[in-house]
Amino acid sequence: MPLELPPPVAAYVAANARLDVDGMLEPFAADAVLLDNGAAFRGHAELRRLFEEAVVAVKAIFTPDTARREDGRLVVEGPAHGDFKGSPIRFTYRFTLEDGAIKALEIRA
């Protein structure tokens, strides 16, 4: 049974499955912050570069299998498969949503 995710998160996950950078960016606020294993990326230009280099280049597709609310954030977990060492790797994504957009995302392996 597919997870029921809020629209911006569902849009991000669906775009990631297509390796669609524009679609992955669309649900993020213009000033969004993404923390990827401690490295910070701010705004659409930096997020685009991250998605092109660390997602599309290695065909990394995140397939969430659990979701819960924790400390005001949506915590989504699941494996990512792709052309990278150790694939698949299980990730935890912590989304902060604001005004119908992804305001912040923290990703940890």
NORFEN-V614481 format. One record per helix or strand of 3 or more residues. SS is the DSSP state (~ for helix, > for strand). FROM is the first residue (numbers start at 1). TO is the last residue. Records with the same first field share a line. If there is no record, write none. Layout:
SS: FROM-TO + FROM-TO
This chain:
~: 7-17 + 21-26 + 43-56
>: 28-36 + 39-42 + 61-70 + 73-81 + 89-98 + 101-108
